Amino acid sequence: GLTGDPPPDREVFERTRAPAGTAIHVGPQGLAGSVQSNNSARFPKKGFSAEDALDRAILAQTSANLEVVSAAGLELREPIADKLVPGGFGESIFLDAPGLLPDQVCIGDELTCWREGQEQALRLQVVSPRCPCAKIDQKLGKTYTIGGVRAHCASTAHGGFFLRVLHSGDLQEGDIFMLVARPHPSWTVARVSRLL
């Protein structure tokens, strides 16, 4: 499912699901109307360039990652089972993809979007694993140590991955992504995450 604009009184990472059948435009900065770190006023103030922003246009999370985090046996101050839901990691898009884990996604992978058997204009490229910030621990488990969700995701890449928009288009719930290019098959998101 897609996640869209957070309401002004939202909790950390809270997202609003786009209504079924609603196409959301995706441009170089990501989903139309979505505010995240790369397109916020704070991003350039932190020393990031405009090119850096394009490399973080979309944050994707997968159902497989949520399952692994849930089963990781983390000893947290607060339970997280009810918070491991689409949008719970602050992602722009949630991929309902059992088995799609960080060791099966590679840096440089190019994805096309398909809807009802027709290829759409949207084309995305995997850029990097997400190195989660402390807001992950604030939202999930309230454990701000090496035993927290953030530290687990930083070392395993279960926090999701960033996508760059190669060709703008639109996206809606139910669309399917197909892998069309894998230029760096040995550079998985999991491997890069371990090196960061």
Disulfide bonds with the S-S distance in Angstrom:
none
